[in-house]
Amino acid sequence: MINKRIIIGILNFRMGGQLSSAISLQKRLVHNNVDANILLPKGLDNLSKEKIQQYTKINIFDRIFEIFSLFRDISKYHKNTLLHLILPSPAFVWTLLFINFPKEKIIVHYEGETIKLNVTLLKLFINDPIFMLPRLILNNKALAFIFRSKRSIHIGASLSITKDLQKIGYTNVYTVSNFCLFTDEDSRQSDELFIEKNDKHLIFLGYIGHSFPVKGIYDLLAAFKKAVLVKKNLRLVLALSSDGNSQKVGTMIRKYKIEKNVIQTGLVAVKTLLNKLDCLVLPYRSIISTTIYPSLLLEANLSHCPLLISRVKELEPILNFDSQSLYIFRAGERVELESKILMIPPKKDNQWQPILKIPSDEEKLNMLMNIYSKTD
């Protein structure tokens, strides 16, 4: 136990990996008798999914102004306080310039990588320039170098992030991956959860997330279209957020004539859904805008839900390739994705094996507590 208050700060209050990780971290700390709170902006008095959805409707520039106002006023907290700042990637380290708090008392936790230019990135830009352009600018590795801070403690969520930080001159660098913990809201029963398996022969696949091409959702729909011609008992549940082009998703479903095989829903109780699915699908083309490690990946492992995922190198270190509950295909390869979909059995016929090789949350918490104790 540490005798310090921990304030957790994040930049973007929207449903996604950073917020899920922040909530899980705060709950883990409180469970271990640590005084820990998430710094909340005005207009957001709690972190229920409904409240967050309402908050994201506020003009983005107003939200950004409010967040930086919070950081400016953070100095009012007493001296026995540490700021655990969760950032999208090291490219956002410039945020420290606007935080009125002793830099040596800030732990900066990076949950994503900066952009590395390559052929895959060029293809993604051509396919979706509106999505990619701001990320190419804001998540540029040069920003991590220009604004690097040697007074704060830095944590990479993966070893590759940590190594990148060390290469460009960061000191006091550690590796602690993000946390995963289901909330009561994630576990609630909901009438919206559709899956009443009256027909025991049905196989339910699920996709949870945004409707951006980089997430691979269009690849999934194209592969699923062909798979249902072979196995008519397949069903696909799409739990889509408000981010991305959900209208295009609906158009593709009608174009492919798979309306009877696709169930569309909005925000769901994640644990409840994962318990009902035969397999979760994460068909990333790239994890350029994804938390490392994706919260859904951690949640699938926690809830013993089989997983079909694209092979992207950033996730390979933690995947248990020997698991019979894990199905892998090459990113963007729709024919291969189709063949993997056809291989998926009902969950009752899949003897669960862990899909990830990662430290437990208890081990990760111990790592963090040691870092906190070293911070003056």
C-alpha positions as CSV (number, residue, x, y, z in Angstrom):
1,M,0.0,0.0,0.0
2,I,1.2,3.5,-0.8
3,N,0.3,6.7,1.2
4,K,-0.2,8.9,-1.8
5,R,-3.3,10.1,-3.7
6,I,-3.4,9.1,-7.4
7,I,-5.2,11.4,-9.8
8,I,-5.8,9.7,-13.2
9,G,-6.0,12.0,-16.2
10,I,-7.0,11.2,-19.8
11,L,-7.4,13.5,-22.9
12,N,-10.5,12.0,-24.5
13,F,-13.6,11.0,-22.7
14,R,-15.2,8.7,-25.2
15,M,-15.9,5.0,-25.3
16,G,-12.7,3.3,-26.1
17,G,-9.6,1.6,-24.8
18,Q,-8.1,4.6,-22.9
19,L,-11.2,5.2,-20.9
20,S,-11.8,1.5,-20.2
21,S,-8.2,1.2,-19.0
22,A,-8.5,4.3,-16.8
23,I,-11.7,3.0,-15.2
24,S,-10.1,-0.4,-14.6
25,L,-7.0,1.1,-13.1
26,Q,-8.9,3.3,-10.8
27,K,-11.1,0.4,-9.5
28,R,-8.0,-1.8,-9.0
29,L,-6.3,0.9,-7.0
30,V,-9.3,1.6,-4.8
31,H,-9.8,-2.1,-4.2
32,N,-6.2,-2.1,-2.9
33,N,-7.0,0.8,-0.5
34,V,-5.3,3.5,-2.6
35,D,-7.0,6.9,-2.8
36,A,-7.5,7.1,-6.6
37,N,-9.8,9.3,-8.7
38,I,-10.3,10.0,-12.4
39,L,-10.2,13.7,-13.2
40,L,-13.7,14.5,-14.7
41,P,-14.6,17.5,-16.8
42,K,-17.7,19.6,-16.2
43,G,-20.7,18.0,-17.7
44,L,-19.6,14.5,-16.9
45,D,-20.4,13.6,-13.3
46,N,-20.1,9.9,-13.8
47,L,-18.7,7.4,-16.3
48,S,-21.8,5.4,-17.3
49,K,-21.9,4.7,-21.1
50,E,-25.1,6.8,-21.4
51,K,-23.4,9.8,-19.8
52,I,-20.3,9.4,-22.0
53,Q,-22.4,9.2,-25.1
54,Q,-24.1,12.4,-24.2
55,Y,-20.8,14.1,-23.4
56,T,-19.3,13.2,-26.8
57,K,-22.1,15.2,-28.4
58,I,-20.5,18.4,-27.0
59,N,-18.4,20.3,-29.6
60,I,-14.9,18.7,-29.6
61,F,-13.1,22.1,-29.2
62,D,-15.2,22.9,-26.1
63,R,-14.3,19.4,-24.7
64,I,-10.6,20.0,-25.4
65,F,-10.7,23.4,-23.7
66,E,-12.4,21.9,-20.7
67,I,-9.8,19.1,-20.4
68,F,-6.9,21.6,-20.5
69,S,-8.7,23.8,-18.0
70,L,-8.7,20.8,-15.6
71,F,-5.0,20.2,-16.2
72,R,-4.3,23.9,-15.5
73,D,-6.1,23.8,-12.2
74,I,-4.7,20.5,-11.0
75,S,-2.1,22.3,-8.9
76,K,-4.7,22.9,-6.2
77,Y,-4.3,19.3,-5.0
78,H,-2.2,18.7,-2.0
79,K,1.5,17.9,-2.2
80,N,1.1,14.1,-1.5
81,T,-0.4,13.6,-4.9
82,L,0.7,11.9,-8.1
83,L,-0.8,12.4,-11.6
84,H,-1.1,9.3,-13.6
85,L,-1.7,10.6,-17.1
86,I,-2.9,8.2,-19.8
87,L,-2.0,9.4,-23.3
88,P,-2.8,7.9,-26.8
89,S,0.9,7.7,-27.7
90,P,4.2,9.4,-27.0
91,A,3.4,11.9,-29.8
92,F,1.0,13.5,-27.3
93,V,3.7,14.2,-24.6
94,W,3.4,17.9,-25.5
95,T,0.4,17.8,-23.2
96,L,2.8,18.2,-20.3
97,L,3.4,21.8,-21.3
98,F,-0.1,22.7,-20.3
99,I,-0.2,20.8,-17.0
100,N,0.4,23.0,-13.9
101,F,1.8,20.3,-11.8
102,P,5.4,19.3,-10.8
103,K,6.7,17.2,-13.7
104,E,8.6,14.8,-11.4
105,K,5.2,13.9,-9.9
106,I,3.7,12.9,-13.2
107,I,3.6,9.3,-14.5
108,V,2.9,9.3,-18.2
109,H,1.4,6.1,-19.5
110,Y,1.3,5.6,-23.3
111,E,-1.3,3.2,-24.6
112,G,-0.4,3.3,-28.3
113,E,2.5,3.6,-30.8
114,T,3.5,6.6,-32.9
115,I,3.0,6.2,-36.6
116,K,5.8,4.5,-38.6
117,L,5.6,5.1,-42.3
118,N,5.4,2.0,-44.4
119,V,3.5,0.5,-47.3
120,T,0.6,-0.6,-45.2
121,L,0.1,2.9,-43.9
122,L,0.1,4.3,-47.4
123,K,-2.6,1.8,-48.4
124,L,-4.7,2.8,-45.4
125,F,-4.3,6.5,-46.3
126,I,-5.4,5.9,-49.9
127,N,-8.5,3.9,-48.7
128,D,-9.5,6.4,-46.0
129,P,-7.6,9.8,-46.2
130,I,-10.1,11.7,-44.1
131,F,-9.5,9.3,-41.2
132,M,-5.8,8.9,-41.7
133,L,-4.6,12.5,-42.3
134,P,-5.2,14.0,-38.8
135,R,-3.5,10.9,-37.3
136,L,-0.5,11.2,-39.6
137,I,-0.1,14.8,-38.3
138,L,-1.0,14.4,-34.6
139,N,0.6,11.0,-34.0
140,N,3.9,11.8,-35.6
141,K,7.0,10.3,-34.0
142,A,8.8,13.6,-34.3
143,L,6.5,15.1,-31.7
144,A,7.6,12.5,-29.2
145,F,11.2,13.6,-29.7
146,I,10.7,17.3,-29.8
147,F,8.7,17.5,-26.6
148,R,10.3,14.7,-24.6
149,S,10.4,15.2,-20.9
150,K,13.2,13.8,-18.8
151,R,11.8,14.8,-15.4
152,S,8.6,12.7,-15.6
153,I,8.3,8.9,-15.4
154,H,7.2,7.2,-18.6
155,I,5.4,3.9,-19.0
156,G,4.9,2.1,-22.3
157,A,1.9,-0.3,-22.5
158,S,4.1,-2.6,-24.6
159,L,7.8,-3.4,-24.8
160,S,7.9,-2.0,-28.3
161,I,6.6,1.4,-27.0
162,T,9.2,1.3,-24.2
163,K,12.0,0.6,-26.7
164,D,10.9,3.4,-29.0
165,L,11.0,5.8,-26.0
166,Q,14.5,4.8,-25.0
167,K,15.8,5.1,-28.6
168,I,14.8,8.8,-28.7
169,G,16.3,9.7,-25.3
170,Y,13.7,9.1,-22.7
171,T,14.8,8.0,-19.2
172,N,12.9,6.6,-16.3
173,V,11.0,4.3,-18.6
174,Y,9.0,1.2,-17.6
175,T,6.7,-1.3,-19.3
176,V,3.2,-2.0,-17.8
177,S,0.4,-3.0,-20.1
178,N,-3.2,-1.7,-19.6
179,F,-5.8,-3.1,-17.2
180,C,-9.0,-4.9,-17.8
181,L,-11.9,-5.1,-15.3
182,F,-15.6,-5.6,-16.0
183,T,-17.9,-3.1,-14.4
184,D,-21.4,-3.8,-13.2
185,E,-22.6,-2.0,-16.3
186,D,-20.7,-4.4,-18.5
187,S,-22.3,-7.4,-16.8
188,R,-25.9,-6.2,-16.7
189,Q,-28.7,-8.1,-18.3
190,S,-30.4,-6.2,-21.2
191,D,-33.5,-6.8,-23.2
192,E,-31.5,-5.5,-26.2
193,L,-29.3,-8.5,-26.0
194,F,-31.1,-10.4,-28.8
195,I,-29.4,-13.7,-28.5
196,E,-31.9,-16.2,-27.3
197,K,-30.6,-19.4,-28.7
198,N,-33.9,-21.1,-29.5
199,D,-32.1,-22.7,-32.3
200,K,-29.1,-24.5,-30.8
201,H,-27.5,-24.9,-34.2
202,L,-27.0,-21.1,-34.7
203,I,-23.4,-19.8,-34.4
204,F,-23.1,-16.2,-33.3
205,L,-20.1,-14.1,-34.2
206,G,-19.7,-10.6,-32.8
207,Y,-18.0,-7.3,-33.7
208,I,-17.9,-4.5,-31.2
209,G,-16.5,-1.1,-32.1
210,H,-16.2,1.7,-34.7
211,S,-17.1,1.7,-38.3
212,F,-13.8,2.8,-39.8
213,P,-12.2,0.8,-42.6
214,V,-8.9,0.5,-40.6
215,K,-10.9,-1.6,-38.1
216,G,-11.5,-4.2,-40.8
217,I,-15.3,-4.1,-40.5
218,Y,-15.8,-4.0,-44.3
219,D,-13.5,-7.0,-44.7
220,L,-15.6,-8.8,-42.1
221,L,-18.9,-8.0,-43.9
222,A,-17.5,-9.1,-47.3
223,A,-16.1,-12.4,-45.8
224,F,-19.3,-13.0,-43.9
225,K,-21.4,-12.6,-47.0
226,K,-19.6,-15.5,-48.6
227,A,-19.5,-17.6,-45.5
228,V,-23.3,-17.6,-45.0
229,L,-23.7,-19.1,-48.4
230,V,-21.9,-22.2,-47.1
231,K,-23.1,-22.1,-43.4
232,K,-26.6,-20.6,-43.3
233,N,-26.7,-21.0,-39.5
234,L,-24.1,-18.1,-39.0
235,R,-25.2,-14.9,-37.4
236,L,-23.2,-11.7,-37.0
237,V,-23.8,-9.3,-34.2
238,L,-22.7,-5.7,-34.8
239,A,-22.5,-3.5,-31.7
240,L,-21.4,-0.3,-33.3
241,S,-20.4,3.0,-31.7
242,S,-21.3,6.4,-33.1
243,D,-17.7,6.7,-34.6
244,G,-17.2,6.0,-38.2
245,N,-19.7,5.5,-41.1
246,S,-22.4,3.2,-39.7
247,Q,-24.6,4.2,-42.6
248,K,-22.2,2.6,-45.0
249,V,-22.3,-0.6,-42.9
250,G,-26.0,-0.7,-43.3
251,T,-25.8,-0.1,-47.0
252,M,-23.3,-3.0,-47.4
253,I,-25.6,-5.3,-45.4
254,R,-28.4,-4.6,-47.8
255,K,-26.2,-4.8,-50.8
256,Y,-24.9,-8.2,-49.7
257,K,-28.5,-9.3,-48.9
258,I,-27.5,-10.6,-45.4
259,E,-30.0,-8.7,-43.4
260,K,-31.5,-11.9,-41.9
261,N,-28.1,-13.0,-40.7
262,V,-26.9,-9.7,-39.2
263,I,-28.1,-8.2,-35.9
264,Q,-27.3,-4.5,-35.4
265,T,-27.3,-2.9,-32.0
266,G,-25.7,0.1,-30.3
267,L,-23.9,0.1,-27.0
268,V,-24.1,-3.2,-25.1
269,A,-23.1,-4.7,-21.8
270,V,-19.8,-6.1,-23.0
271,K,-19.4,-9.0,-20.7
272,T,-23.0,-10.1,-21.2
273,L,-22.5,-10.1,-25.0
274,L,-19.2,-11.9,-24.9
275,N,-20.8,-14.6,-22.7
276,K,-23.4,-15.2,-25.4
277,L,-21.1,-15.1,-28.5
278,D,-19.5,-18.2,-29.9
279,C,-16.7,-16.0,-31.2
280,L,-15.6,-12.3,-31.1
281,V,-14.1,-11.0,-34.3
282,L,-11.3,-8.3,-34.3
283,P,-10.4,-7.9,-38.0
284,Y,-8.0,-5.0,-37.7
285,R,-6.2,-3.9,-40.8
286,S,-3.9,-1.9,-38.5
287,I,-3.9,-0.9,-34.9
288,I,-3.0,2.7,-35.8
289,S,-5.9,4.1,-33.7
290,T,-6.2,1.3,-31.2
291,T,-5.1,1.1,-27.6
292,I,-2.3,-1.4,-26.9
293,Y,-3.5,-3.7,-25.8
294,P,-7.1,-3.5,-27.1
295,S,-9.6,-3.6,-24.3
296,L,-11.8,-6.0,-26.2
297,L,-8.9,-8.4,-26.6
298,L,-8.3,-8.4,-22.9
299,E,-12.0,-8.7,-22.2
300,A,-12.4,-11.7,-24.5
301,N,-9.7,-13.5,-22.7
302,L,-11.1,-12.6,-19.3
303,S,-14.6,-13.8,-20.2
304,H,-13.4,-17.0,-22.0
305,C,-14.8,-15.9,-25.4
306,P,-13.1,-17.5,-28.4
307,L,-11.5,-14.9,-30.7
308,L,-10.9,-14.5,-34.4
309,I,-8.3,-11.8,-35.0
310,S,-6.1,-10.5,-37.8
311,R,-2.4,-11.0,-37.4
312,V,-0.8,-7.6,-36.7
313,K,2.8,-7.5,-35.4
314,E,2.1,-5.2,-32.5
315,L,-0.2,-7.8,-30.9
316,E,1.8,-10.9,-31.7
317,P,3.9,-10.9,-28.5
318,I,0.9,-11.6,-26.3
319,L,-1.1,-14.0,-28.5
320,N,-1.2,-17.6,-27.4
321,F,-0.8,-19.2,-30.9
322,D,-1.2,-22.7,-29.4
323,S,-4.7,-22.0,-28.1
324,Q,-7.5,-23.8,-29.8
325,S,-9.8,-20.9,-28.8
326,L,-7.8,-18.5,-31.1
327,Y,-8.3,-18.1,-34.8
328,I,-5.9,-15.9,-36.8
329,F,-5.9,-14.6,-40.4
330,R,-3.7,-12.2,-42.3
331,A,-5.0,-8.6,-42.1
332,G,-7.1,-7.6,-45.0
333,E,-7.2,-11.1,-46.5
334,R,-10.9,-11.6,-47.0
335,V,-10.7,-15.1,-48.5
336,E,-8.7,-16.3,-45.5
337,L,-11.1,-14.5,-43.1
338,E,-14.0,-16.4,-44.7
339,S,-12.3,-19.7,-44.3
340,K,-11.6,-19.0,-40.6
341,I,-15.2,-18.0,-40.1
342,L,-16.3,-21.4,-41.5
343,M,-14.0,-23.2,-39.0
344,I,-15.6,-21.7,-35.9
345,P,-17.6,-24.2,-33.8
346,P,-20.3,-23.5,-31.2
347,K,-18.7,-22.3,-28.0
348,K,-19.9,-25.4,-26.2
349,D,-17.7,-27.5,-28.6
350,N,-14.7,-25.3,-28.0
351,Q,-12.7,-26.4,-25.0
352,W,-11.5,-23.0,-23.7
353,Q,-7.8,-22.3,-23.6
354,P,-6.3,-18.8,-22.8
355,I,-5.8,-16.7,-25.9
356,L,-3.3,-14.4,-24.4
357,K,0.1,-14.7,-22.6
358,I,0.1,-11.6,-20.3
359,P,0.8,-10.8,-16.7
360,S,-2.2,-10.8,-14.4
361,D,-3.7,-7.5,-13.3
362,E,-2.4,-8.2,-9.8
363,E,1.2,-8.4,-11.2
364,K,0.7,-5.2,-13.3
365,L,-0.7,-3.4,-10.2
366,N,2.4,-4.5,-8.2
367,M,4.6,-3.0,-10.9
368,L,2.7,0.3,-10.8
369,M,2.7,0.4,-7.0
370,N,6.5,0.1,-7.1
371,I,6.7,3.0,-9.6
372,Y,4.4,5.1,-7.4
373,S,6.5,4.4,-4.4
374,K,9.7,5.6,-6.2
375,T,8.1,8.9,-7.2
376,D,8.7,11.8,-4.9
